[in-house]
């Protein structure tokens, strides 16, 4: 009986995690304390199911961010592009011709390429891109 009650509570907890990604809310939905979840994590099968449910929640968040970015959030769009396309990352040096050693490329050339990439993305300058202004 106790085992069935635990299974039911775990299912409620995992369903809530997949929807909300919040331990406190999931524990409340399952009628257990937060510490119960951490105790359950000692079970490899439960841990696997928890990690899968949490990934589902993250997928929902990512989908919502993507929809908002497409609806007009330039900052969010830039963030998502940088996650999926390294060439859009502001913390990565701009791409140079294949075979070029960055140490041998003058800083002014790298900066000119970065400015060109920023303009290609719709920014007035690299400073605007780095500053997050749009």
TORKOL-4160 file (C-alpha; in steps of 0.2 Angstrom, whole numbers, padded with zeros to 4 digits, m for minus):
134
<pt num="1" X="0000" Y="0000" Z="0000"/>
<pt num="2" X="0014" Y="0012" Z="0005"/>
<pt num="3" X="0023" Y="0008" Z="m0011"/>
<pt num="4" X="0008" Y="0012" Z="m0022"/>
<pt num="5" X="0005" Y="0028" Z="m0013"/>
<pt num="6" X="0023" Y="0033" Z="m0016"/>
<pt num="7" X="0022" Y="0029" Z="m0035"/>
<pt num="8" X="0006" Y="0040" Z="m0036"/>
<pt num="9" X="0015" Y="0054" Z="m0027"/>
<pt num="10" X="0030" Y="0053" Z="m0038"/>
<pt num="11" X="0019" Y="0053" Z="m0054"/>
<pt num="12" X="0010" Y="0069" Z="m0048"/>
<pt num="13" X="0027" Y="0077" Z="m0043"/>
<pt num="14" X="0035" Y="0072" Z="m0060"/>
<pt num="15" X="0020" Y="0079" Z="m0070"/>
<pt num="16" X="0021" Y="0095" Z="m0060"/>
<pt num="17" X="0040" Y="0097" Z="m0063"/>
<pt num="18" X="0037" Y="0094" Z="m0082"/>
<pt num="19" X="0024" Y="0108" Z="m0082"/>
<pt num="20" X="0032" Y="0121" Z="m0069"/>
<pt num="21" X="0050" Y="0116" Z="m0066"/>
<pt num="22" X="0048" Y="0121" Z="m0048"/>
<pt num="23" X="0052" Y="0109" Z="m0034"/>
<pt num="24" X="0041" Y="0117" Z="m0021"/>
<pt num="25" X="0026" Y="0118" Z="m0032"/>
<pt num="26" X="0029" Y="0100" Z="m0038"/>
<pt num="27" X="0030" Y="0094" Z="m0020"/>
<pt num="28" X="0014" Y="0104" Z="m0015"/>
<pt num="29" X="0005" Y="0096" Z="m0030"/>
<pt num="30" X="0011" Y="0078" Z="m0025"/>
<pt num="31" X="0006" Y="0082" Z="m0006"/>
<pt num="32" X="0024" Y="0079" Z="0000"/>
<pt num="33" X="0038" Y="0089" Z="0007"/>
<pt num="34" X="0053" Y="0096" Z="m0003"/>
<pt num="35" X="0064" Y="0084" Z="0006"/>
<pt num="36" X="0054" Y="0069" Z="0000"/>
<pt num="37" X="0059" Y="0073" Z="m0018"/>
<pt num="38" X="0078" Y="0073" Z="m0013"/>
<pt num="39" X="0076" Y="0057" Z="m0004"/>
<pt num="40" X="0068" Y="0049" Z="m0019"/>
<pt num="41" X="0083" Y="0055" Z="m0030"/>
<pt num="42" X="0093" Y="0041" Z="m0022"/>
<pt num="43" X="0083" Y="0029" Z="m0033"/>
<pt num="44" X="0091" Y="0028" Z="m0050"/>
<pt num="45" X="0075" Y="0025" Z="m0059"/>
<pt num="46" X="0066" Y="0039" Z="m0051"/>
<pt num="47" X="0081" Y="0051" Z="m0054"/>
<pt num="48" X="0081" Y="0046" Z="m0072"/>
<pt num="49" X="0062" Y="0050" Z="m0073"/>
<pt num="50" X="0065" Y="0066" Z="m0064"/>
<pt num="51" X="0078" Y="0072" Z="m0076"/>
<pt num="52" X="0067" Y="0068" Z="m0091"/>
<pt num="53" X="0053" Y="0078" Z="m0083"/>
<pt num="54" X="0064" Y="0092" Z="m0080"/>
<pt num="55" X="0070" Y="0092" Z="m0098"/>
<pt num="56" X="0052" Y="0093" Z="m0104"/>
<pt num="57" X="0050" Y="0108" Z="m0093"/>
<pt num="58" X="0065" Y="0116" Z="m0101"/>
<pt num="59" X="0059" Y="0112" Z="m0118"/>
<pt num="60" X="0043" Y="0121" Z="m0114"/>
<pt num="61" X="0053" Y="0136" Z="m0108"/>
<pt num="62" X="0064" Y="0136" Z="m0123"/>
<pt num="63" X="0048" Y="0135" Z="m0135"/>
<pt num="64" X="0040" Y="0150" Z="m0126"/>
<pt num="65" X="0057" Y="0160" Z="m0127"/>
<pt num="66" X="0058" Y="0156" Z="m0146"/>
<pt num="67" X="0040" Y="0162" Z="m0149"/>
<pt num="68" X="0043" Y="0178" Z="m0139"/>
<pt num="69" X="0059" Y="0181" Z="m0149"/>
<pt num="70" X="0050" Y="0179" Z="m0166"/>
<pt num="71" X="0036" Y="0190" Z="m0159"/>
<pt num="72" X="0048" Y="0205" Z="m0158"/>
<pt num="73" X="0061" Y="0203" Z="m0144"/>
<pt num="74" X="0078" Y="0207" Z="m0152"/>
<pt num="75" X="0087" Y="0204" Z="m0136"/>
<pt num="76" X="0079" Y="0187" Z="m0134"/>
<pt num="77" X="0082" Y="0183" Z="m0152"/>
<pt num="78" X="0100" Y="0187" Z="m0151"/>
<pt num="79" X="0102" Y="0176" Z="m0135"/>
<pt num="80" X="0094" Y="0161" Z="m0144"/>
<pt num="81" X="0104" Y="0163" Z="m0159"/>
<pt num="82" X="0120" Y="0164" Z="m0149"/>
<pt num="83" X="0115" Y="0148" Z="m0141"/>
<pt num="84" X="0112" Y="0139" Z="m0157"/>
<pt num="85" X="0124" Y="0148" Z="m0169"/>
<pt num="86" X="0141" Y="0151" Z="m0161"/>
<pt num="87" X="0145" Y="0164" Z="m0175"/>
<pt num="88" X="0132" Y="0175" Z="m0167"/>
<pt num="89" X="0140" Y="0175" Z="m0149"/>
<pt num="90" X="0147" Y="0191" Z="m0144"/>
<pt num="91" X="0160" Y="0183" Z="m0133"/>
<pt num="92" X="0168" Y="0173" Z="m0147"/>
<pt num="93" X="0180" Y="0181" Z="m0159"/>
<pt num="94" X="0173" Y="0184" Z="m0176"/>
<pt num="95" X="0177" Y="0170" Z="m0189"/>
<pt num="96" X="0191" Y="0173" Z="m0201"/>
<pt num="97" X="0197" Y="0165" Z="m0216"/>
<pt num="98" X="0201" Y="0146" Z="m0214"/>
<pt num="99" X="0219" Y="0144" Z="m0210"/>
<pt num="100" X="0221" Y="0161" Z="m0202"/>
<pt num="101" X="0230" Y="0161" Z="m0185"/>
<pt num="102" X="0220" Y="0173" Z="m0174"/>
<pt num="103" X="0237" Y="0178" Z="m0166"/>
<pt num="104" X="0243" Y="0184" Z="m0184"/>
<pt num="105" X="0227" Y="0194" Z="m0188"/>
<pt num="106" X="0229" Y="0212" Z="m0183"/>
<pt num="107" X="0216" Y="0218" Z="m0170"/>
<pt num="108" X="0209" Y="0231" Z="m0182"/>
<pt num="109" X="0205" Y="0218" Z="m0195"/>
<pt num="110" X="0196" Y="0207" Z="m0182"/>
<pt num="111" X="0187" Y="0223" Z="m0176"/>
<pt num="112" X="0182" Y="0227" Z="m0194"/>
<pt num="113" X="0175" Y="0210" Z="m0197"/>
<pt num="114" X="0166" Y="0211" Z="m0180"/>
<pt num="115" X="0158" Y="0227" Z="m0185"/>
<pt num="116" X="0153" Y="0220" Z="m0202"/>
<pt num="117" X="0145" Y="0205" Z="m0193"/>
<pt num="118" X="0135" Y="0217" Z="m0181"/>
<pt num="119" X="0129" Y="0227" Z="m0196"/>
<pt num="120" X="0124" Y="0211" Z="m0205"/>
<pt num="121" X="0113" Y="0207" Z="m0190"/>
<pt num="122" X="0105" Y="0224" Z="m0190"/>
<pt num="123" X="0115" Y="0233" Z="m0177"/>
<pt num="124" X="0123" Y="0250" Z="m0180"/>
<pt num="125" X="0139" Y="0245" Z="m0172"/>
<pt num="126" X="0148" Y="0231" Z="m0162"/>
<pt num="127" X="0146" Y="0242" Z="m0147"/>
<pt num="128" X="0127" Y="0242" Z="m0149"/>
<pt num="129" X="0127" Y="0223" Z="m0150"/>
<pt num="130" X="0138" Y="0221" Z="m0135"/>
<pt num="131" X="0128" Y="0234" Z="m0126"/>
<pt num="132" X="0112" Y="0224" Z="m0129"/>
<pt num="133" X="0103" Y="0240" Z="m0137"/>
<pt num="134" X="0091" Y="0237" Z="m0151"/>
